[in-house]
Amino acid sequence: MKWGKRIQYWAACVASVAFTAGAAQAGQAVTFNLAWVPQGSTAGVLVAIDKGFYRDVGLDVTAVRGYGGNRTVNEVDRGAFQFGYGDPVSVSLNRANGGQTRMVGAINTRWPAGLCYVEENTKATSLKDLAGKRLGGGAGSPVQNIAPAWLEKNKLPRDYLRLVQMDPSVVDLSLIQGRIDLAECWRGSNRAVIQKDARQAKLTLRAIEYADYGLDIYGNGVVTSDELIRKDPEMVRKFVQATYKGYDYLVAHQKETVDIIVKQYPMLDRDVLAQQVSETADLIVDKTASKKQLGWMSPERMNKTAAFIDSAFRLGGKVKSEDIYTDAFVD
């Protein structure tokens, strides 16, 4: 995708602000913040809308584009949205600053990010091959905290990688152009886009996965507020159950999932979306918890998740694992 066309692509996505069920009889109004534009990671919600899973339980759900995980979680906390796509890092930081958000289900049961590099520019087969490489990221990006803590976890110096602060909007382009050596790339999200850009530049994109080197934590999921849980637990339960019915459908019907979303957002790249959906179908299935419902979060792994975040962001023990999630609505 050429960069001029890419800008048009995202602009078109922004123009498609909402994806709504056209039910003749509206149910209880609910909004879901996608945290970005429509993509594979949030496709289960879009499927649930299209298939009427929310309508069947009396909910009229609107999915709205978002502007990043931290902002999404904070907007959910303020009541601007009932639900959103967020991760335990954003929830922990929200709560450390007095917020009251909580994950009510996992979508990425493994941390979905890796460090992507262009094979023609960077020769690497393992983490140790990345010594001194330039890792680009926004000044406020979690990578500025996660990468050093992850390196330390692997018994490497915290400055083993050179962290370069830059405008988030140019990170991916800078990787393709060789101005940085590494960029975070997320399965179900921007990785498929970067891979397409690399192919068009006749380059090969590779990745070192955080999860392959000891980062055993949860990624993104469904986030809501403690206030909504207190006020309307039945609505929360209905939303969560219908959402995971949508993701269950996604796992079993990946091509149809792509068709559903492209029908609503024809400006989306079908091949990119298909890769994102495939990656999400893999990430949402927790192979260590086959007897549990989709979305379930292991207390043991959530303890590890909270402990890593506490260390990486120096929260001083202010946020415990039981503060950031509940399985009550998944089971």
Secondary structure as UniProt FT lines:
FT   HELIX           3..15
FT   STRAND          18..20
FT   STRAND          28..33
FT   HELIX           40..42
FT   HELIX           43..50
FT   TURN            51..54
FT   HELIX           55..57
FT   STRAND          59..64
FT   HELIX           69..78
FT   STRAND          83..86
FT   HELIX           88..96
FT   TURN            97..98
FT   STRAND          101..106
FT   STRAND          113..118
FT   TURN            119..121
FT   HELIX           127..130
FT   TURN            131..132
FT   STRAND          134..137
FT   TURN            139..140
FT   HELIX           143..153
FT   TURN            154..155
FT   TURN            158..159
FT   STRAND          162..165
FT   HELIX           168..170
FT   HELIX           171..177
FT   STRAND          182..186
FT   TURN            187..189
FT   HELIX           190..200
FT   TURN            201..202
FT   STRAND          205..209
FT   HELIX           210..213
FT   STRAND          221..225
FT   HELIX           226..231
FT   HELIX           233..252
FT   HELIX           254..264
FT   TURN            266..267
FT   HELIX           270..283
FT   TURN            287..288
FT   TURN            290..291
FT   TURN            294..295
FT   HELIX           299..312
FT   TURN            313..314
FT   TURN            316..317
FT   HELIX           321..324
FT   TURN            328..330
//
